[in-house]
Amino acid sequence: MNNKFNYDKLFIFICLVSLPFQIFFIPSKTLYFSLIITFSIISYLLLVYHKRNIYGVTGLAIISIPSLAFFTYTVFIGIPSIFIAHEYVLNVDVYIYSIASFYFIYPAGLMMGYLIKPIKNADINKLYNAKFYVSYIEPYVFVFFKILLVVCISGVFLYLFRVDKIPLIEMLKNPGDLSAAWTLREEALKTLDITFIERYFFHWLRSLIFPIIISLGGFFMITRNTLKYKMLFIALFITGVLYNSLTLEKSPAAAIFLAMMAFYFLYKNKISLKFILISTFLIFFIPVLIFVLIHFGRPDIVKVIWITLLRRIFLIPAEALYQYFRIFPEIHPFLLGRSTNITSWLFAEGTFPINNYVAAVWWGVIKTTGSANALYLGYYWADYGILGVIISTFIVGFTIHLVYWKLVDSTEYKKDLNFVAITCYLTPIFTFVFFSSNYTTIFFTRGLFLIIVYLNLISNKKVIKWLEENIKIS
């Protein structure tokens, strides 16, 4: 992508051109909601137009995290919500209004963050067409890289020791057993009898550590250009994909491929139709393979996989979100903070199992271990109603700006190994994870707070001085 091309203007033009098609082809029941979403998207692009290199579609040319969050939200929540509104009746209006409010409140949060910690266009433009940069801190990060290698190897062996049956291997032995696949997947991590610390560690290993260490391995492979680092990168990549595939969950393995596509994009500074097609194939290769193992033997397997995959990606996230608006407060009163461990300790009843409860009501199953994971809006609506929607969206915009500011500021607006590795980690976080998780899950379960701590450490002069005095680099 070329930063000289105005992608935001193109996106606005596409939205405007779509209006007559919506008027003529979308049923009257849904047209009103469709127009609300369309004009809300246009409004967002106009609100951030002068900072489009940071917040707009144009920011995707450097994988700007604020831009990525907006784009992910639009593709997986905003546009699909129109189709969901056509299928349901109860609380559809507040559902659409809440989704549309993102396009006004999110940029307000971004701008508030900008007022406190500004990112100048002149500085951010340095990242466009920039080459990988070997910074003074690389030798110290390399020491950290070695530590992560030990952590990865230890983590993989610990998981293999703690789990009784590995779902991927069991399905390779008995393909087509759908009920067994469901049970094995639940027992692989969600209901696995492990400690609180181990559970977080296993989540961090697949969501944080593997994407980071593979990206660092790729950076060293390119900058040091020796066979040793090429072999190390390949070994790390294969290990990461296999580990993230063990539980039969589709997104963790796809996240590794997506992180590597981000790495390649940052390295090449360009995108092509060939790149898009190959990237799409690789990202969905493991999920499709898992679907094949689960539905093996069905005569209509191709149709089932095609429909299931498309629905799972483009409709289920928005539909899962709708269920929260349908259930609260019509079926269950607002939770007033019981949906998250952060505030549920204030209540005698403790944390409300919201994901499981919504899944049970949605699927009509009294007892299930399943979860209806949704975008953060669902959880804050379930807790506080429209006030939760407004405040949480503002906080999301505010914190995303601050995280991205800290990333570009601590790396001095250069594509050094920290910028590349952390951007590759954040790419799947603000795509697959963002549209199907509470925001607190991103910070804690997916390890974003650890990245914030790390960025503050590497930008602290006292820490750098300590490293220089205590770690001798030969």
Secondary structure, DSSP 4 states (H G I P E B T S, - for coil): --TTS-HHHHHHHHHHHHHHHHHHHS-HHHHHHHHHHHHHHHHHHHHTGGGHHHHSGGGGGGT-HHHHHHHHHIIIIIHHHHHHHHH--TTHHHHHHHHHHHHHHHHHHHHHHHHHS---HHHHGGGTTPPB---TTHHHHHHHHHHHHHHHHHHHHHHHHH-SS-HHHHHHHSTT-HHHHHHHHIIIIIS----HHHHHHHHHIIIIIHHHHHHHHHHHHHHH--HHHHHHHHHHHHHHHHHHHTT--HHHHHHHHHHHHHHHHHHH----HHHHHHHHHHHHHHHHHHHHHHHTT-TTHHHHHHHHHHHHHHTHHHHHHHHHHHHTTTTS---TTTTSHHHHTTSTT----HHHHHHHHHHT-SS--------HHHHHHHHHTHHHHHHHHHHHHHHHHHHHHHHHHHTTTSB-HHHHHHHHHHHHIIIIIGGGS-HHHHHTTT-HHHHHHHHHHHT-HHHHHHHHHH----
